């Protein structure tokens, strides 16, 4: 199953336009975030599909489901390619891999641009017990 960030980035291959790609990625992420916000689950309270609620809901979600959390970055480990974020459920560790995308506004940035204290929204999935970040939206 293709990851959300990968599906959003496929527009670049087909269109050849960076502005179109940026708008598509931002619009897709905004639509997904708006859907979750309007579903009444709120960030950090469940899955993108609106199931689950309360503390630990993300940890009990089925593998392959897209999940969303937000909060400030509390720690970054460049060696382990991971970062911690304070969420509604507590402090969560996110693993970063080569497919993880980072955005600040319309700009595609990198893991190295992430800073402690930055407010982020993280779209992620579970691989077993590992929380893997797919898309990290960094507040400007």
N, CA, C and O atoms as CSV, one atom per row, in Angstrom:
chain,resi,resn,atom,element,x,y,z
A,1,UNK,N,N,0.844,-1.179,0.000
A,1,UNK,CA,C,0.000,0.000,0.000
A,1,UNK,C,C,0.887,1.239,0.000
A,1,UNK,O,O,1.780,1.350,0.840
A,2,UNK,N,N,0.665,2.163,-0.912
A,2,UNK,CA,C,1.466,3.380,-1.012
A,2,UNK,C,C,1.161,4.290,0.168
A,2,UNK,O,O,0.010,4.421,0.584
A,3,UNK,N,N,2.196,4.913,0.700
A,3,UNK,CA,C,2.016,5.827,1.817
A,3,UNK,C,C,1.421,7.133,1.325
A,3,UNK,O,O,1.599,7.505,0.165
A,4,UNK,N,N,0.711,7.833,2.207
A,4,UNK,CA,C,0.022,9.072,1.873
A,4,UNK,C,C,0.972,10.086,1.240
A,4,UNK,O,O,0.649,10.669,0.205
A,5,UNK,N,N,2.130,10.301,1.841
A,5,UNK,CA,C,3.076,11.283,1.325
A,5,UNK,C,C,3.565,10.894,-0.064
A,5,UNK,O,O,3.779,11.762,-0.910
A,6,UNK,N,N,3.745,9.593,-0.308
A,6,UNK,CA,C,4.177,9.134,-1.624
A,6,UNK,C,C,3.110,9.406,-2.673
A,6,UNK,O,O,3.419,9.848,-3.780
A,7,UNK,N,N,1.840,9.139,-2.320
A,7,UNK,CA,C,0.762,9.388,-3.270
A,7,UNK,C,C,0.676,10.863,-3.613
A,7,UNK,O,O,0.415,11.215,-4.763
A,8,UNK,N,N,0.891,11.731,-2.634
A,8,UNK,CA,C,0.839,13.176,-2.885
A,8,UNK,C,C,1.978,13.615,-3.795
A,8,UNK,O,O,1.801,14.510,-4.621
A,9,UNK,N,N,3.145,12.991,-3.652
A,9,UNK,CA,C,4.314,13.408,-4.410
A,9,UNK,C,C,4.289,12.862,-5.838
A,9,UNK,O,O,5.099,13.291,-6.659
A,10,UNK,N,N,3.386,11.929,-6.163
A,10,UNK,CA,C,3.318,11.385,-7.508
A,10,UNK,C,C,2.912,12.443,-8.525
A,10,UNK,O,O,3.170,12.281,-9.718
A,11,UNK,N,N,2.282,13.523,-8.073
A,11,UNK,CA,C,1.877,14.587,-8.987
A,11,UNK,C,C,3.095,15.200,-9.664
A,11,UNK,O,O,3.008,15.647,-10.808
A,12,UNK,N,N,4.227,15.223,-8.970
A,12,UNK,CA,C,5.441,15.800,-9.537
A,12,UNK,C,C,5.927,14.998,-10.741
A,12,UNK,O,O,6.377,15.580,-11.728
A,13,UNK,N,N,5.842,13.678,-10.671
A,13,UNK,CA,C,6.291,12.822,-11.766
A,13,UNK,C,C,5.429,13.050,-12.997
A,13,UNK,O,O,5.943,13.110,-14.114
A,14,UNK,N,N,4.122,13.176,-12.800
A,14,UNK,CA,C,3.195,13.299,-13.913
A,14,UNK,C,C,3.094,14.705,-14.479
A,14,UNK,O,O,2.858,14.865,-15.676
A,15,UNK,N,N,3.267,15.735,-13.646
A,15,UNK,CA,C,3.051,17.103,-14.114
A,15,UNK,C,C,4.341,17.847,-14.422
A,15,UNK,O,O,4.361,18.730,-15.279
A,16,UNK,N,N,5.401,17.500,-13.738
A,16,UNK,CA,C,6.658,18.190,-13.949
A,16,UNK,C,C,6.683,19.571,-13.321
A,16,UNK,O,O,7.677,20.281,-13.473
A,17,UNK,N,N,5.638,19.982,-12.624
A,17,UNK,CA,C,5.571,21.323,-12.047
A,17,UNK,C,C,5.705,21.303,-10.541
A,17,UNK,O,O,4.957,20.607,-9.855
A,18,UNK,N,N,6.666,22.072,-10.018
A,18,UNK,CA,C,6.858,22.079,-8.571
A,18,UNK,C,C,5.744,22.837,-7.864
A,18,UNK,O,O,5.355,22.452,-6.762
A,19,UNK,N,N,5.219,23.897,-8.459
A,19,UNK,CA,C,4.144,24.644,-7.802
A,19,UNK,C,C,2.888,23.778,-7.723
A,19,UNK,O,O,2.222,23.742,-6.688
A,20,UNK,N,N,2.566,23.089,-8.802
A,20,UNK,CA,C,1.405,22.201,-8.798
A,20,UNK,C,C,1.580,21.111,-7.744
A,20,UNK,O,O,0.640,20.798,-7.013
A,21,UNK,N,N,2.760,20.542,-7.663
A,21,UNK,CA,C,3.040,19.501,-6.678
A,21,UNK,C,C,2.866,20.044,-5.269
A,21,UNK,O,O,2.238,19.398,-4.431
A,22,UNK,N,N,3.413,21.221,-4.998
A,22,UNK,CA,C,3.301,21.809,-3.672
A,22,UNK,C,C,1.849,22.076,-3.317
A,22,UNK,O,O,1.418,21.793,-2.199
A,23,UNK,N,N,1.102,22.612,-4.253
A,23,UNK,CA,C,-0.302,22.903,-3.984
A,23,UNK,C,C,-1.088,21.621,-3.743
A,23,UNK,O,O,-1.951,21.576,-2.866
A,24,UNK,N,N,-0.797,20.587,-4.508
A,24,UNK,CA,C,-1.485,19.314,-4.339
A,24,UNK,C,C,-1.190,18.710,-2.970
A,24,UNK,O,O,-2.103,18.243,-2.289
A,25,UNK,N,N,0.064,18.716,-2.568
A,25,UNK,CA,C,0.434,18.149,-1.281
A,25,UNK,C,C,-0.203,18.936,-0.147
A,25,UNK,O,O,-0.767,18.351,0.777
A,26,UNK,N,N,-0.118,20.252,-0.213
A,26,UNK,CA,C,-0.678,21.085,0.849
A,26,UNK,C,C,-2.200,20.943,0.883
A,26,UNK,O,O,-2.785,20.837,1.960
A,27,UNK,N,N,-2.845,20.940,-0.287
A,27,UNK,CA,C,-4.305,20.808,-0.335
A,27,UNK,C,C,-4.734,19.441,0.187
A,27,UNK,O,O,-5.725,19.344,0.911
A,28,UNK,N,N,-4.011,18.394,-0.165
A,28,UNK,CA,C,-4.355,17.051,0.306
A,28,UNK,C,C,-4.202,16.949,1.821
A,28,UNK,O,O,-5.069,16.406,2.505
A,29,UNK,N,N,-3.102,17.470,2.333
A,29,UNK,CA,C,-2.879,17.436,3.779
A,29,UNK,C,C,-3.917,18.283,4.503
A,29,UNK,O,O,-4.435,17.876,5.544
A,30,UNK,N,N,-4.227,19.464,3.958
A,30,UNK,CA,C,-5.227,20.340,4.587
A,30,UNK,C,C,-6.600,19.681,4.585
A,30,UNK,O,O,-7.331,19.767,5.571
A,31,UNK,N,N,-6.953,19.027,3.489
A,31,UNK,CA,C,-8.252,18.348,3.415
A,31,UNK,C,C,-8.330,17.220,4.435
A,31,UNK,O,O,-9.354,17.042,5.094
A,32,UNK,N,N,-7.252,16.462,4.562
A,32,UNK,CA,C,-7.227,15.373,5.528
A,32,UNK,C,C,-7.320,15.910,6.952
A,32,UNK,O,O,-8.064,15.373,7.773
A,33,UNK,N,N,-6.566,16.965,7.244
A,33,UNK,CA,C,-6.595,17.553,8.577
A,33,UNK,C,C,-7.962,18.159,8.878
A,33,UNK,O,O,-8.454,18.034,9.999
A,34,UNK,N,N,-8.584,18.815,7.896
A,34,UNK,CA,C,-9.912,19.403,8.090
A,34,UNK,C,C,-10.952,18.319,8.336
A,34,UNK,O,O,-11.849,18.496,9.160
A,35,UNK,N,N,-10.839,17.199,7.630
A,35,UNK,CA,C,-11.775,16.096,7.823
A,35,UNK,C,C,-11.696,15.571,9.246
A,35,UNK,O,O,-12.723,15.311,9.872
A,36,UNK,N,N,-10.486,15.414,9.758
A,36,UNK,CA,C,-10.311,14.924,11.120
A,36,UNK,C,C,-10.836,15.944,12.118
A,36,UNK,O,O,-11.501,15.577,13.087
A,37,UNK,N,N,-10.546,17.223,11.893
A,37,UNK,CA,C,-10.994,18.262,12.818
A,37,UNK,C,C,-12.514,18.332,12.869
A,37,UNK,O,O,-13.082,18.511,13.946
A,38,UNK,N,N,-13.183,18.194,11.730
A,38,UNK,CA,C,-14.641,18.285,11.687
A,38,UNK,C,C,-15.324,17.011,12.157
A,38,UNK,O,O,-16.517,17.028,12.461
A,39,UNK,N,N,-14.582,15.899,12.222
A,39,UNK,CA,C,-15.200,14.648,12.639
A,39,UNK,C,C,-15.416,14.591,14.141
A,39,UNK,O,O,-16.068,13.675,14.643
A,40,UNK,N,N,-14.873,15.567,14.863
A,40,UNK,CA,C,-15.078,15.600,16.299
A,40,UNK,C,C,-14.063,14.794,17.076
A,40,UNK,O,O,-14.099,14.788,18.306
A,41,UNK,N,N,-13.152,14.109,16.391
A,41,UNK,CA,C,-12.160,13.327,17.125
A,41,UNK,C,C,-11.026,14.214,17.596
A,41,UNK,O,O,-10.445,13.955,18.650
A,42,UNK,N,N,-10.699,15.242,16.853
A,42,UNK,CA,C,-9.601,16.116,17.218
A,42,UNK,C,C,-8.268,15.452,16.964
A,42,UNK,O,O,-8.200,14.240,16.760
A,43,UNK,N,N,-7.213,16.236,16.975
A,43,UNK,CA,C,-5.882,15.688,16.794
A,43,UNK,C,C,-5.467,14.956,18.045
A,43,UNK,O,O,-5.765,15.383,19.161
A,44,UNK,N,N,-4.775,13.844,17.851
A,44,UNK,CA,C,-4.277,13.086,18.982
A,44,UNK,C,C,-5.364,12.290,19.676
A,44,UNK,O,O,-5.129,11.756,20.760
A,45,UNK,N,N,-6.541,12.193,19.089
A,45,UNK,CA,C,-7.639,11.509,19.743
A,45,UNK,C,C,-8.079,10.270,18.988
A,45,UNK,O,O,-9.034,9.618,19.412
A,46,UNK,N,N,-7.428,9.914,17.888
A,46,UNK,CA,C,-7.859,8.729,17.175
A,46,UNK,C,C,-7.191,8.630,15.828
A,46,UNK,O,O,-6.063,9.090,15.653
A,47,UNK,N,N,-7.877,8.033,14.873
A,47,UNK,CA,C,-7.304,7.828,13.561
A,47,UNK,C,C,-7.911,8.788,12.563
A,47,UNK,O,O,-8.904,9.455,12.855
A,48,UNK,N,N,-7.313,8.859,11.382
A,48,UNK,CA,C,-7.816,9.741,10.346
A,48,UNK,C,C,-9.202,9.322,9.884
A,48,UNK,O,O,-9.941,10.145,9.344
A,49,UNK,N,N,-9.565,8.093,10.080
A,49,UNK,CA,C,-10.889,7.643,9.675
A,49,UNK,C,C,-11.938,7.940,10.737
A,49,UNK,O,O,-13.118,7.655,10.533
A,50,UNK,N,N,-11.527,8.510,11.866
A,50,UNK,CA,C,-12.471,8.905,12.897
A,50,UNK,C,C,-12.772,7.814,13.907
A,50,UNK,O,O,-13.640,8.006,14.759
A,51,UNK,N,N,-12.103,6.698,13.850
A,51,UNK,CA,C,-12.346,5.640,14.815
A,51,UNK,C,C,-11.398,5.788,15.976
A,51,UNK,O,O,-10.320,6.367,15.842
A,52,UNK,N,N,-11.798,5.268,17.107
A,52,UNK,CA,C,-10.964,5.332,18.294
A,52,UNK,C,C,-11.049,6.694,18.939
A,52,UNK,O,O,-11.327,7.690,18.272
A,53,UNK,N,N,-10.811,6.737,20.224
A,53,UNK,CA,C,-10.787,8.021,20.903
A,53,UNK,C,C,-10.048,7.870,22.205
A,53,UNK,O,O,-9.906,6.775,22.749
A,54,UNK,N,N,-9.584,8.992,22.686
A,54,UNK,CA,C,-8.962,9.015,23.992
A,54,UNK,C,C,-7.547,8.482,23.998
A,54,UNK,O,O,-6.968,8.159,22.961
A,55,UNK,N,N,-7.014,8.402,25.198
A,55,UNK,CA,C,-5.626,8.014,25.389
A,55,UNK,C,C,-5.361,6.607,24.878
A,55,UNK,O,O,-6.093,5.672,25.201
A,56,UNK,N,N,-4.319,6.465,24.086
A,56,UNK,CA,C,-3.904,5.163,23.603
A,56,UNK,C,C,-4.605,4.708,22.339
A,56,UNK,O,O,-4.314,3.619,21.843
A,57,UNK,N,N,-5.520,5.504,21.799
A,57,UNK,CA,C,-6.254,5.075,20.605
A,57,UNK,C,C,-5.313,4.849,19.430
A,57,UNK,O,O,-5.479,3.888,18.678
A,58,UNK,N,N,-4.320,5.733,19.266
A,58,UNK,CA,C,-3.399,5.596,18.145
A,58,UNK,C,C,-2.581,4.320,18.280
A,58,UNK,O,O,-2.306,3.650,17.284
A,59,UNK,N,N,-2.194,3.981,19.493
A,59,UNK,CA,C,-1.389,2.792,19.685
A,59,UNK,C,C,-2.174,1.509,19.406
A,59,UNK,O,O,-1.576,0.479,19.095
A,60,UNK,N,N,-3.505,1.557,19.514
A,60,UNK,CA,C,-4.298,0.356,19.285
A,60,UNK,C,C,-4.847,0.285,17.861
A,60,UNK,O,O,-5.583,-0.646,17.534
A,61,UNK,N,N,-4.501,1.247,17.016
A,61,UNK,CA,C,-5.001,1.257,15.645
A,61,UNK,C,C,-4.365,0.127,14.840
A,61,UNK,O,O,-3.250,-0.309,15.126
A,62,UNK,N,N,-5.093,-0.333,13.835
A,62,UNK,CA,C,-4.593,-1.398,12.973
A,62,UNK,C,C,-3.429,-0.895,12.132
A,62,UNK,O,O,-3.391,0.275,11.752
A,63,UNK,N,N,-2.491,-1.770,11.844
A,63,UNK,CA,C,-1.353,-1.415,11.003
A,63,UNK,C,C,-1.859,-0.966,9.639
A,63,UNK,O,O,-2.819,-1.530,9.115
A,64,UNK,N,N,-1.225,0.033,9.071
A,64,UNK,CA,C,-1.597,0.528,7.755
A,64,UNK,C,C,-2.540,1.711,7.805
A,64,UNK,O,O,-2.701,2.392,6.792
A,65,UNK,N,N,-3.173,1.991,8.943
A,65,UNK,CA,C,-4.049,3.151,9.053
A,65,UNK,C,C,-3.217,4.410,9.193
A,65,UNK,O,O,-2.174,4.406,9.848
A,66,UNK,N,N,-3.687,5.504,8.569
A,66,UNK,CA,C,-3.020,6.793,8.692
A,66,UNK,C,C,-3.521,7.469,9.967
A,66,UNK,O,O,-4.727,7.547,10.201
A,67,UNK,N,N,-2.608,7.948,10.774
A,67,UNK,CA,C,-2.930,8.589,12.045
A,67,UNK,C,C,-2.363,9.994,12.060
A,67,UNK,O,O,-1.430,10.299,11.317
A,68,UNK,N,N,-2.921,10.851,12.900
A,68,UNK,CA,C,-2.491,12.251,12.951
A,68,UNK,C,C,-2.346,12.683,14.401
A,68,UNK,O,O,-3.182,12.357,15.244
A,69,UNK,N,N,-1.285,13.414,14.683
A,69,UNK,CA,C,-1.062,14.022,16.000
A,69,UNK,C,C,-0.445,15.390,15.779
A,69,UNK,O,O,0.085,15.674,14.704
A,70,UNK,N,N,-0.514,16.231,16.791
A,70,UNK,CA,C,0.160,17.523,16.708
A,70,UNK,C,C,0.681,17.913,18.072
A,70,UNK,O,O,0.206,17.435,19.102
A,71,UNK,N,N,1.676,18.800,18.061
A,71,UNK,CA,C,2.260,19.280,19.291
A,71,UNK,C,C,3.674,19.775,19.045
A,71,UNK,O,O,4.171,19.713,17.920
A,72,UNK,N,N,4.321,20.264,20.091
A,72,UNK,CA,C,5.691,20.757,19.956
A,72,UNK,C,C,6.724,19.630,19.987
A,72,UNK,O,O,6.551,18.625,20.678
A,73,UNK,N,N,7.790,19.818,19.232
A,73,UNK,CA,C,8.898,18.860,19.217
A,73,UNK,C,C,9.671,19.030,20.520
A,73,UNK,O,O,10.054,20.144,20.877
A,74,UNK,N,N,9.900,17.926,21.231
A,74,UNK,CA,C,10.603,17.983,22.510
A,74,UNK,C,C,12.034,17.475,22.442
A,74,UNK,O,O,12.861,17.834,23.281
A,75,UNK,N,N,12.335,16.637,21.444
A,75,UNK,CA,C,13.679,16.085,21.321
A,75,UNK,C,C,13.904,15.607,19.894
A,75,UNK,O,O,12.985,15.101,19.250
A,76,UNK,N,N,15.125,15.768,19.403
A,76,UNK,CA,C,15.486,15.295,18.065
A,76,UNK,C,C,16.749,14.461,18.194
A,76,UNK,O,O,17.725,14.894,18.807
A,77,UNK,N,N,16.734,13.254,17.611
A,77,UNK,CA,C,17.902,12.384,17.609
A,77,UNK,C,C,18.302,12.151,16.154
A,77,UNK,O,O,17.743,11.291,15.474
A,78,UNK,N,N,19.275,12.928,15.691
A,78,UNK,CA,C,19.708,12.846,14.293
A,78,UNK,C,C,20.337,11.485,13.983
A,78,UNK,O,O,20.181,10.975,12.874
A,79,UNK,N,N,21.040,10.897,14.943
A,79,UNK,CA,C,21.694,9.617,14.726
A,79,UNK,C,C,20.668,8.503,14.534
A,79,UNK,O,O,20.797,7.685,13.624
A,80,UNK,N,N,19.653,8.475,15.391
A,80,UNK,CA,C,18.620,7.435,15.319
A,80,UNK,C,C,17.524,7.778,14.309
A,80,UNK,O,O,16.619,6.974,14.084
A,81,UNK,N,N,17.598,8.973,13.696
A,81,UNK,CA,C,16.578,9.437,12.754
A,81,UNK,C,C,15.188,9.367,13.391
A,81,UNK,O,O,14.281,8.716,12.872
A,82,UNK,N,N,15.047,10.053,14.527
A,82,UNK,CA,C,13.768,10.064,15.229
A,82,UNK,C,C,13.600,11.395,15.953
A,82,UNK,O,O,14.563,12.132,16.164
A,83,UNK,N,N,12.356,11.687,16.331
A,83,UNK,CA,C,12.084,12.864,17.142
A,83,UNK,C,C,10.902,12.584,18.057
A,83,UNK,O,O,10.060,11.733,17.771
A,84,UNK,N,N,10.858,13.319,19.165
A,84,UNK,CA,C,9.761,13.208,20.108
A,84,UNK,C,C,8.882,14.439,19.992
A,84,UNK,O,O,9.350,15.536,19.684
A,85,UNK,N,N,7.602,14.234,20.245
A,85,UNK,CA,C,6.630,15.313,20.178
A,85,UNK,C,C,5.690,15.160,21.373
A,85,UNK,O,O,5.259,14.049,21.684
A,86,UNK,N,N,5.371,16.265,22.044
A,86,UNK,CA,C,4.412,16.228,23.141
A,86,UNK,C,C,3.013,16.314,22.544
A,86,UNK,O,O,2.652,17.326,21.943
A,87,UNK,N,N,2.235,15.265,22.708
A,87,UNK,CA,C,0.892,15.184,22.130
A,87,UNK,C,C,-0.138,15.198,23.254
A,87,UNK,O,O,0.212,15.280,24.431
A,88,UNK,N,N,-1.396,15.119,22.883
A,88,UNK,CA,C,-2.473,15.071,23.872
A,88,UNK,C,C,-2.357,13.821,24.749
A,88,UNK,O,O,-2.822,13.820,25.889
A,89,UNK,N,N,-1.738,12.756,24.224
A,89,UNK,CA,C,-1.586,11.498,24.964
A,89,UNK,C,C,-0.270,11.397,25.724
A,89,UNK,O,O,-0.026,10.399,26.402
A,90,UNK,N,N,0.574,12.404,25.624
A,90,UNK,CA,C,1.883,12.349,26.264
A,90,UNK,C,C,2.985,12.539,25.238
A,90,UNK,O,O,2.756,13.091,24.162
A,91,UNK,N,N,4.177,12.083,25.575
A,91,UNK,CA,C,5.325,12.249,24.694
A,91,UNK,C,C,5.412,11.048,23.749
A,91,UNK,O,O,5.457,9.907,24.208
A,92,UNK,N,N,5.438,11.294,22.422
A,92,UNK,CA,C,5.458,10.204,21.438
A,92,UNK,C,C,6.746,10.286,20.619
A,92,UNK,O,O,7.180,11.368,20.223
A,93,UNK,N,N,7.347,9.118,20.373
A,93,UNK,CA,C,8.554,8.997,19.559
A,93,UNK,C,C,8.150,8.645,18.133
A,93,UNK,O,O,7.423,7.677,17.909
A,94,UNK,N,N,8.624,9.437,17.164
A,94,UNK,CA,C,8.362,9.193,15.743
A,94,UNK,C,C,9.665,8.798,15.072
A,94,UNK,O,O,10.681,9.476,15.227
A,95,UNK,N,N,9.637,7.708,14.330
A,95,UNK,CA,C,10.776,7.272,13.538
A,95,UNK,C,C,10.674,7.929,12.161
A,95,UNK,O,O,9.585,8.025,11.594
A,96,UNK,N,N,11.797,8.377,11.631
A,96,UNK,CA,C,11.858,9.000,10.310
A,96,UNK,C,C,12.581,8.040,9.376
A,96,UNK,O,O,13.575,7.424,9.761
A,97,UNK,N,N,12.076,7.909,8.132
A,97,UNK,CA,C,12.781,7.089,7.148
A,97,UNK,C,C,12.937,7.884,5.853
A,97,UNK,O,O,12.552,9.051,5.792
A,98,UNK,N,N,13.486,7.271,4.842
A,98,UNK,CA,C,13.747,7.961,3.580
A,98,UNK,C,C,12.499,8.445,2.875
A,98,UNK,O,O,12.580,9.331,2.025
A,99,UNK,N,N,11.346,7.887,3.205
A,99,UNK,CA,C,10.097,8.291,2.568
A,99,UNK,C,C,9.381,9.401,3.324
A,99,UNK,O,O,8.393,9.937,2.823
A,100,UNK,N,N,9.851,9.760,4.514
A,100,UNK,CA,C,9.214,10.816,5.301
A,100,UNK,C,C,9.416,12.166,4.619
A,100,UNK,O,O,10.531,12.515,4.233
A,101,UNK,N,N,8.327,12.920,4.475
A,101,UNK,CA,C,8.371,14.259,3.876
A,101,UNK,C,C,8.212,15.303,4.969
A,101,UNK,O,O,7.450,15.114,5.917
A,102,UNK,N,N,8.938,16.406,4.829
A,102,UNK,CA,C,8.854,17.524,5.761
A,102,UNK,C,C,8.478,18.764,4.983
A,102,UNK,O,O,9.056,19.038,3.931
A,103,UNK,N,N,7.505,19.526,5.495
A,103,UNK,CA,C,7.053,20.755,4.837
A,103,UNK,C,C,6.945,21.882,5.846
A,103,UNK,O,O,6.491,21.692,6.975
A,104,UNK,N,N,7.372,23.054,5.415
A,104,UNK,CA,C,7.150,24.294,6.163
A,104,UNK,C,C,6.434,25.219,5.196
A,104,UNK,O,O,7.048,25.767,4.281
A,105,UNK,N,N,5.137,25.392,5.398
A,105,UNK,CA,C,4.335,26.154,4.442
A,105,UNK,C,C,4.330,25.436,3.109
A,105,UNK,O,O,4.009,24.250,3.042
A,106,UNK,N,N,4.684,26.143,2.046
A,106,UNK,CA,C,4.744,25.538,0.708
A,106,UNK,C,C,6.096,24.892,0.420
A,106,UNK,O,O,6.263,24.229,-0.603
A,107,UNK,N,N,7.058,25.084,1.319
A,107,UNK,CA,C,8.420,24.621,1.071
A,107,UNK,C,C,8.646,23.196,1.552
A,107,UNK,O,O,8.264,22.836,2.665
A,108,UNK,N,N,9.268,22.394,0.704
A,108,UNK,CA,C,9.715,21.070,1.075
A,108,UNK,C,C,11.043,21.255,1.801
A,108,UNK,O,O,11.988,21.805,1.236
A,109,UNK,N,N,11.119,20.801,3.045
A,109,UNK,CA,C,12.337,20.933,3.843
A,109,UNK,C,C,12.793,19.530,4.245
A,109,UNK,O,O,12.226,18.536,3.793
A,110,UNK,N,N,13.813,19.453,5.092
A,110,UNK,CA,C,14.359,18.149,5.459
A,110,UNK,C,C,14.304,17.937,6.971
A,110,UNK,O,O,13.971,18.844,7.734
A,111,UNK,N,N,14.635,16.726,7.373
A,111,UNK,CA,C,14.688,16.390,8.794
A,111,UNK,C,C,15.636,17.329,9.534
A,111,UNK,O,O,15.385,17.685,10.685
A,112,UNK,N,N,16.713,17.726,8.885
A,112,UNK,CA,C,17.675,18.637,9.496
A,112,UNK,C,C,17.111,20.014,9.801
A,112,UNK,O,O,17.686,20.748,10.605
A,113,UNK,N,N,15.987,20.383,9.169
A,113,UNK,CA,C,15.358,21.678,9.417
A,113,UNK,C,C,14.424,21.661,10.625
A,113,UNK,O,O,13.974,22.716,11.074
A,114,UNK,N,N,14.132,20.485,11.150
A,114,UNK,CA,C,13.268,20.360,12.322
A,114,UNK,C,C,14.013,20.865,13.551
A,114,UNK,O,O,15.189,20.554,13.737
A,115,UNK,N,N,13.333,21.642,14.389
A,115,UNK,CA,C,13.963,22.213,15.583
A,115,UNK,C,C,13.147,21.906,16.822
A,115,UNK,O,O,11.919,21.839,16.768
A,116,UNK,N,N,13.832,21.721,17.931
A,116,UNK,CA,C,13.162,21.519,19.207
A,116,UNK,C,C,12.306,22.744,19.504
A,116,UNK,O,O,12.756,23.879,19.345
A,117,UNK,N,N,11.074,22.510,19.936
A,117,UNK,CA,C,10.139,23.590,20.242
A,117,UNK,C,C,9.205,23.935,19.098
A,117,UNK,O,O,8.197,24.610,19.302
A,118,UNK,N,N,9.532,23.477,17.889
A,118,UNK,CA,C,8.678,23.762,16.724
A,118,UNK,C,C,7.357,23.016,16.870
A,118,UNK,O,O,7.335,21.850,17.266
A,119,UNK,N,N,6.257,23.694,16.548
A,119,UNK,CA,C,4.953,23.033,16.537
A,119,UNK,C,C,4.793,22.295,15.220
A,119,UNK,O,O,5.025,22.856,14.150
A,120,UNK,N,N,4.395,21.032,15.306
A,120,UNK,CA,C,4.266,20.196,14.114
A,120,UNK,C,C,2.932,19.455,14.118
A,120,UNK,O,O,2.322,19.241,15.166
A,121,UNK,N,N,2.502,19.074,12.933
A,121,UNK,CA,C,1.403,18.137,12.743
A,121,UNK,C,C,2.033,16.954,12.026
A,121,UNK,O,O,2.701,17.123,11.007
A,122,UNK,N,N,1.821,15.767,12.555
A,122,UNK,CA,C,2.480,14.576,12.029
A,122,UNK,C,C,1.431,13.583,11.538
A,122,UNK,O,O,0.568,13.150,12.300
A,123,UNK,N,N,1.515,13.231,10.265
A,123,UNK,CA,C,0.718,12.142,9.706
A,123,UNK,C,C,1.627,10.928,9.757
A,123,UNK,O,O,2.744,10.970,9.241
A,124,UNK,N,N,1.165,9.851,10.370
A,124,UNK,CA,C,2.042,8.700,10.576
A,124,UNK,C,C,1.265,7.402,10.490
A,124,UNK,O,O,0.035,7.397,10.423
A,125,UNK,N,N,1.998,6.306,10.492
A,125,UNK,CA,C,1.407,4.976,10.522
A,125,UNK,C,C,2.232,4.104,11.460
A,125,UNK,O,O,3.341,4.464,11.854
A,126,UNK,N,N,1.678,2.972,11.803
A,126,UNK,CA,C,2.370,2.029,12.675
A,126,UNK,C,C,2.942,0.883,11.865
A,126,UNK,O,O,2.288,0.349,10.969
A,127,UNK,N,N,4.160,0.516,12.187
A,127,UNK,CA,C,4.789,-0.693,11.660
A,127,UNK,C,C,5.107,-1.536,12.876
A,127,UNK,O,O,6.163,-1.392,13.493
A,128,UNK,N,N,4.181,-2.416,13.212
A,128,UNK,CA,C,4.301,-3.143,14.475
A,128,UNK,C,C,4.079,-2.152,15.601
A,128,UNK,O,O,3.027,-1.519,15.682
A,129,UNK,N,N,5.075,-2.019,16.475
A,129,UNK,CA,C,4.983,-1.057,17.575
A,129,UNK,C,C,5.740,0.235,17.264
A,129,UNK,O,O,5.777,1.150,18.087
A,130,UNK,N,N,6.339,0.309,16.082
A,130,UNK,CA,C,7.110,1.490,15.696
A,130,UNK,C,C,6.189,2.528,15.045
A,130,UNK,O,O,5.411,2.203,14.148
A,131,UNK,N,N,6.287,3.767,15.503
A,131,UNK,CA,C,5.513,4.873,14.958
A,131,UNK,C,C,6.369,5.541,13.877
A,131,UNK,O,O,7.406,6.126,14.190
A,132,UNK,N,N,5.950,5.459,12.610
A,132,UNK,CA,C,6.732,5.960,11.482
A,132,UNK,C,C,6.041,7.212,10.909
A,132,UNK,O,O,4.884,7.156,10.491
A,133,UNK,N,N,6.764,8.329,10.898
A,133,UNK,CA,C,6.234,9.583,10.357
A,133,UNK,C,C,6.219,9.522,8.834
A,133,UNK,O,O,7.218,9.150,8.218
A,134,UNK,N,N,5.077,9.891,8.214
A,134,UNK,CA,C,4.960,9.956,6.760
A,134,UNK,C,C,5.101,11.384,6.277
A,134,UNK,O,O,5.798,11.647,5.297
A,135,UNK,N,N,4.442,12.310,6.959
A,135,UNK,CA,C,4.458,13.720,6.568
A,135,UNK,C,C,4.491,14.559,7.840
A,135,UNK,O,O,3.660,14.376,8.730
A,136,UNK,N,N,5.447,15.476,7.927
A,136,UNK,CA,C,5.577,16.360,9.067
A,136,UNK,C,C,5.382,17.795,8.564
A,136,UNK,O,O,6.177,18.303,7.774
A,137,UNK,N,N,4.309,18.433,9.040
A,137,UNK,CA,C,4.028,19.820,8.682
A,137,UNK,C,C,4.520,20.702,9.807
A,137,UNK,O,O,3.994,20.652,10.919
A,138,UNK,N,N,5.528,21.511,9.523
A,138,UNK,CA,C,6.149,22.369,10.524
A,138,UNK,C,C,5.507,23.736,10.450
A,138,UNK,O,O,5.440,24.335,9.377
A,139,UNK,N,N,5.026,24.245,11.599
A,139,UNK,CA,C,4.427,25.581,11.621
A,139,UNK,C,C,5.510,26.608,11.344
A,139,UNK,O,O,6.634,26.491,11.831
A,140,UNK,N,N,5.157,27.621,10.552
A,140,UNK,CA,C,6.132,28.660,10.170
A,140,UNK,C,C,6.490,29.529,11.344
A,140,UNK,O,O,7.294,30.451,11.207
